[in-house]
Amino acid sequence: MSFYHEPVLLGEVMGFWLNEIPGEYTDCTMGGGGHSHYALQKLSPGSVLHGFDRDAQAIDYARQRLKPAAGVDLHIHHLPFSELSQVLKPQSQNGILYDLGVSSRQLDDKSRGFSFSTETPLDLRMDQNASLDAQEWLFNSSSEELSNALYRNSDMRSSRRLARNILAEIDPNTEVLPEHIRRALLKTYPRQSRDINSLLARVFQAVRMEVNGEIYEIEVSLRYAVQALKPGGVLCAISYHSVEDRAVKKTAAEFLQACVCPPRLPICQCGGSHRLLKKLVNKPLLPTSEEVARNPRARSAKLRVYQRL
Ligand SMILES: C[S@@+](CC[C@H](N)C(=O)[O-])C[C@H]1O[C@@H](n2cnc3c(N)ncnc32)[C@H](O)[C@@H]1O
């Protein structure tokens, strides 16, 4: 089978996410179906794989291409993963996987407006049916909102100046193109013209995260995923940049401590029974240099793994 997205950290993910026990497993980000394809071959008969994606193209692709082995059921859901609770029952799952961010298909398909290497209008919606695309988001944003997004999602220096320069370049009566953002970047950082592509990538990332509510999605979804796991069930999350990784780490940390009382309280008043997760790996797992050489998009991947107590 050929993928439109090469699955990242495949061996590591398969080793933790799946086990020999027949049961329910979930891929929250099916994308090109890379991880799901291998799961469908590896799961024991009697198992069910739930696959989620908010992108209609990914869902069509999965429906046509993914073929479960005998005795394994595949249920595909065109939903954002913040809505896992519509489908997954509490304490029903043996393993849940997140492979966050965008797929190679979304990046490479010029009509999707994710790429800054062609002069197509900024879109950046993972779900093509969502009402707000990147252009609308920019037209509706104040300078302060844009500046906060640039700082929060991409650690951009001089984010206020950059936000003002971006808003000065765009006009609601014409399309927003990468060249408008490029011009604003050159005005803000005149000495960094050699880094223009990496700066552009960071602006695109910051706007994409707002358009798709990415941090909200991660927080809401992970909180429910912890409830949806059976005791002993495993949660795997691959992130691709520090803001995404921080969201995974912070949300999981809510379930790593027994006591969640404020530190100033001398005696625990919360009951001390909040611990629902333990870490299965202390430091996140990274791709090998061979994997990065084969698939450069894996270079920033970090896999965190937790087990439900
Ligand atoms: C990195 S790709 C996953 C690739 C997949 N693991 C594979 O190997 O082919 C991420 C996918 O997650 C989807 N996605 C991102 N955020 C989502 C969300 N909040 N809800 C549902 N799908 C989401 C994107 O549309 C994209 O298809």
The ligand as an SDF file (V2000), in Angstrom:
LIG
                    3D

 27 29  0  0  0  0  0  0  0  0999 V2000
    0.2650   13.9290   11.1470 C   0  0  0  0  0  0  0  0  0  0  0  0
   -1.2370   13.5260   10.3810 S   0  0  0  0  0  0  0  0  0  0  0  0
   -1.5260   11.8630   10.8660 C   0  0  0  0  0  0  0  0  0  0  0  0
   -0.8560   10.8820    9.9800 C   0  0  0  0  0  0  0  0  0  0  0  0
   -1.1860    9.4320   10.2590 C   0  0  0  0  0  0  0  0  0  0  0  0
   -0.8060    9.0310   11.5810 N   0  0  0  0  0  0  0  0  0  0  0  0
   -0.5030    8.5620    9.2310 C   0  0  0  0  0  0  0  0  0  0  0  0
    0.4620    7.8850    9.5970 O   0  0  0  0  0  0  0  0  0  0  0  0
   -0.9070    8.5670    8.0760 O   0  0  0  0  0  0  0  0  0  0  0  0
   -2.4010   14.3680   11.3620 C   0  0  0  0  0  0  0  0  0  0  0  0
   -3.8520   14.1830   10.9490 C   0  0  0  0  0  0  0  0  0  0  0  0
   -4.6180   14.5460   12.0830 O   0  0  0  0  0  0  0  0  0  0  0  0
   -5.7270   15.2710   11.6680 C   0  0  0  0  0  0  0  0  0  0  0  0
   -6.1030   16.1270   12.7940 N   0  0  0  0  0  0  0  0  0  0  0  0
   -5.3630   17.1110   13.3510 C   0  0  0  0  0  0  0  0  0  0  0  0
   -6.0430   17.6670   14.3690 N   0  0  0  0  0  0  0  0  0  0  0  0
   -7.2130   17.0090   14.4650 C   0  0  0  0  0  0  0  0  0  0  0  0
   -8.3340   17.1090   15.3320 C   0  0  0  0  0  0  0  0  0  0  0  0
   -8.3820   18.0310   16.3040 N   0  0  0  0  0  0  0  0  0  0  0  0
   -9.3510   16.2430   15.1630 N   0  0  0  0  0  0  0  0  0  0  0  0
   -9.3090   15.2890   14.1990 C   0  0  0  0  0  0  0  0  0  0  0  0
   -8.2930   15.1620   13.3180 N   0  0  0  0  0  0  0  0  0  0  0  0
   -7.2480   16.0080   13.4690 C   0  0  0  0  0  0  0  0  0  0  0  0
   -5.2690   16.0580   10.4650 C   0  0  0  0  0  0  0  0  0  0  0  0
   -6.3800   16.3730    9.6420 O   0  0  0  0  0  0  0  0  0  0  0  0
   -4.3100   15.0480    9.8040 C   0  0  0  0  0  0  0  0  0  0  0  0
   -4.9880   14.2900    8.8480 O   0  0  0  0  0  0  0  0  0  0  0  0
  1  2  1  0
  2  3  1  0
  2 10  1  0
  3  4  1  0
  4  5  1  0
  5  6  1  0
  5  7  1  0
  7  8  2  0
  7  9  1  0
 10 11  1  0
 11 12  1  0
 11 26  1  0
 12 13  1  0
 13 14  1  0
 13 24  1  0
 14 15  1  0
 14 23  1  0
 15 16  2  0
 16 17  1  0
 17 18  1  0
 17 23  2  0
 18 19  1  0
 18 20  2  0
 20 21  1  0
 21 22  2  0
 22 23  1  0
 24 25  1  0
 24 26  1  0
 26 27  1  0
M  CHG  2   2   1   9  -1
M  END
$$$$
